[in-house]
Amino acid sequence: MAPMYYRGAKAAICVFDLTNNATFERLNTWIRDLRNHADPNVVICIAGNKCDKAGASRDVEAFEEYARSVNGTFFLTSALTGIGIQEIFENLSKNVYEAHQANRRNNASTDSDRLRLRAAPVEGPKKGCC
C-alpha cells in the first residue's frame, strides 16, 4: 500500500534511527520503491534521526557516501531537539525547485506545469448584504 502514497512524488525524506542499524539497512528497500513509483527526478534526503541520543552511530562519512550513491543528501537530525530539521527542509525545497527548473528547461512547459511558490489567495464570493 505504501507505493500509493509516493506515486509521482517530487521529494522524499527517508529517515533511519541512528541507534538501530537495521533501520539504515532497510533504506535500500525504500529507495528502490521510490525509484519505481515516484517521479523519475525525485529529490531524496536521508535523515539519520536521534543524533541527540547516547549510542547513536556517528559514521557520518558512510551515511554521506550512501546518500551520494543514491543521488541524495544526508542530514543528522533529532525530532526531539529539532537539530537538522530546518536544514533538511530548506535543502529539499531548494533541490525540488532546481529539479523543476531543469525539467522546464529540458521540456516545453505549459502554464499547468509551473511551480507556484507565492500564488495569490483566491477570493471567494462575498457574503452578507453589502
MOSUL-V534064 format. One record per pair of residues at least 24 apart in sequence whose ideal C-beta (glycine too) atoms are under 10 Angstrom apart, sorted by the first residue. I is the first residue (numbers start at 0). J is the second residue. If there is no record, write none. Layout:
i:I j:J
i:I j:J
This chain:
i:1 j:28
i:1 j:29
i:1 j:32
i:1 j:36
i:2 j:32
i:2 j:33
i:2 j:35
i:2 j:36
i:2 j:37
i:3 j:36
i:4 j:36
i:4 j:37
i:5 j:29
i:5 j:32
i:5 j:33
i:5 j:35
i:5 j:36
i:5 j:37
i:5 j:38
i:5 j:41
i:6 j:35
i:6 j:36
i:6 j:37
i:6 j:38
i:7 j:36
i:7 j:37
i:7 j:38
i:7 j:39
i:7 j:41
i:8 j:33
i:8 j:36
i:8 j:37
i:8 j:38
i:8 j:41
i:8 j:42
i:8 j:43
i:9 j:37
i:9 j:38
i:9 j:40
i:9 j:41
i:9 j:42
i:9 j:91
i:9 j:94
i:9 j:95
i:9 j:96
i:9 j:98
i:9 j:99
i:9 j:102
i:9 j:114
i:10 j:37
i:10 j:38
i:10 j:40
i:10 j:41
i:10 j:42
i:10 j:43
i:10 j:44
i:10 j:88
i:10 j:91
i:10 j:92
i:10 j:94
i:10 j:95
i:10 j:98
i:11 j:37
i:11 j:38
i:11 j:41
i:11 j:42
i:11 j:43
i:11 j:44
i:11 j:45
i:11 j:71
i:11 j:91
i:12 j:42
i:12 j:43
i:12 j:44
i:12 j:45
i:12 j:46
i:12 j:48
i:12 j:71
i:12 j:74
i:12 j:76
i:12 j:87
i:12 j:88
i:12 j:90
i:12 j:91
i:13 j:43
i:13 j:44
i:13 j:45
i:13 j:46
i:13 j:66
i:13 j:69
i:13 j:71
i:13 j:73
i:14 j:44
i:14 j:45
i:14 j:46
i:14 j:47
i:14 j:48
i:14 j:49
i:14 j:74
i:14 j:76
i:14 j:78
i:14 j:87
i:15 j:45
i:15 j:46
i:15 j:47
i:15 j:48
i:15 j:49
i:15 j:56
i:15 j:62
i:15 j:65
i:16 j:46
i:16 j:47
i:16 j:48
i:16 j:49
i:16 j:52
i:16 j:55
i:16 j:56
i:17 j:46
i:17 j:47
i:17 j:48
i:17 j:49
i:17 j:50
i:17 j:51
i:17 j:52
i:17 j:54
i:17 j:55
i:17 j:56
i:17 j:57
i:17 j:58
i:17 j:59
i:17 j:62
i:17 j:75
i:17 j:76
i:17 j:77
i:18 j:47
i:18 j:48
i:18 j:49
i:18 j:50
i:18 j:52
i:18 j:53
i:18 j:54
i:18 j:55
i:18 j:56
i:19 j:48
i:19 j:49
i:19 j:54
i:19 j:55
i:19 j:56
i:20 j:56
i:20 j:58
i:22 j:47
i:22 j:48
i:22 j:49
i:23 j:47
i:23 j:56
i:23 j:58
i:23 j:61
i:23 j:62
i:23 j:65
i:26 j:62
i:26 j:65
i:26 j:66
i:26 j:69
i:26 j:71
i:27 j:65
i:27 j:69
i:29 j:69
i:30 j:65
i:30 j:66
i:30 j:68
i:30 j:69
i:30 j:70
i:30 j:71
i:31 j:69
i:33 j:69
i:33 j:71
i:34 j:69
i:34 j:70
i:38 j:95
i:38 j:98
i:38 j:99
i:38 j:102
i:39 j:102
i:40 j:70
i:40 j:94
i:40 j:95
i:40 j:98
i:40 j:99
i:40 j:101
i:40 j:102
i:41 j:70
i:41 j:71
i:41 j:95
i:41 j:98
i:42 j:70
i:42 j:71
i:42 j:72
i:42 j:90
i:42 j:91
i:42 j:92
i:42 j:93
i:42 j:94
i:42 j:95
i:42 j:96
i:42 j:97
i:42 j:98
i:42 j:99
i:43 j:69
i:43 j:70
i:43 j:71
i:43 j:72
i:43 j:73
i:43 j:91
i:43 j:94
i:44 j:71
i:44 j:72
i:44 j:73
i:44 j:74
i:44 j:76
i:44 j:86
i:44 j:87
i:44 j:88
i:44 j:90
i:44 j:91
i:44 j:94
i:45 j:69
i:45 j:71
i:45 j:72
i:45 j:73
i:45 j:74
i:45 j:76
i:45 j:87
i:46 j:72
i:46 j:73
i:46 j:74
i:46 j:75
i:46 j:76
i:46 j:77
i:46 j:78
i:46 j:83
i:46 j:84
i:46 j:87
i:47 j:73
i:47 j:74
i:47 j:75
i:47 j:76
i:47 j:77
i:47 j:83
i:48 j:74
i:48 j:75
i:48 j:76
i:48 j:77
i:48 j:78
i:48 j:79
i:48 j:82
i:48 j:83
i:48 j:84
i:49 j:75
i:49 j:76
i:49 j:77
i:49 j:78
i:49 j:79
i:49 j:80
i:49 j:82
i:50 j:74
i:50 j:75
i:50 j:76
i:50 j:77
i:50 j:78
i:50 j:79
i:50 j:80
i:50 j:82
i:50 j:83
i:51 j:75
i:51 j:76
i:51 j:77
i:51 j:78
i:51 j:79
i:51 j:80
i:51 j:81
i:51 j:82
i:52 j:77
i:52 j:79
i:92 j:116
